[in-house]
Amino acid sequence: MKKTLVFILIIIPLLSFSQKRKKKDNVNPCDVVALQYDEMTDVYRANIPDITNMREVIWKGKGYETMYNISLSKSVIEEINYTRVSLMGGSNVSLRGLKGLFIKLSNDEILRFTDIDIRSSYVSDYYSNYADLTLTEEIVNKLKEHKIIKFNLGNISFDITEKDSELFRKYVECLSNQNTP
């Protein structure tokens, strides 16, 4: 009887966690992407939740050089669409002053942006190196069709998990379909 009670007390929370996890994994990315009007600046904006492996890296002690964060946003100013991506990677060295953002897609195409400045800031015990890019319609179309599997900031590479690369592709697709009212 005692064993059965202990078994039930352990299994019920696990089943509950499993159900919550399934619901979270089945969320449609387009449900969180919506242009919002800012009356102060007369601009429509949409920001997606960051795509990151930071929690996993910190909790599993994988090393900051494997850490990445991807941010994506869209602004509509005077009926012109601006879509920006910001790519961040952790490192034990600062890449400040270097140039170059390179993005490898799932079709093996490499997008090269050699004039992009890399910025860096020291965070606790690692450097956060990052670069921003305003996407052209051509690049948006490529990112809708193909997943990002890796990016380089200068000479340091960051592999993107399959799950995160597919989520980013879906977010790009959702953002590109967002129009002002």
ABEGO torsion letter per residue (X at the ends): XAAAAAAAAAAAAAAAAAAAAAAAAABBAAAABBBBBBAAAGBBBBBBBBBBAAAAAAAAGAEAAABBBBBBBBBBBGGBBBBBBBBBBBBABBABGBBEBBBBBAAGBBBBBAABBBBBBBBGABBBBBBBBBBBAAAAAAAAABBBABBBBEABBBBBBAAAAAAAAAAAAAAAABBBX
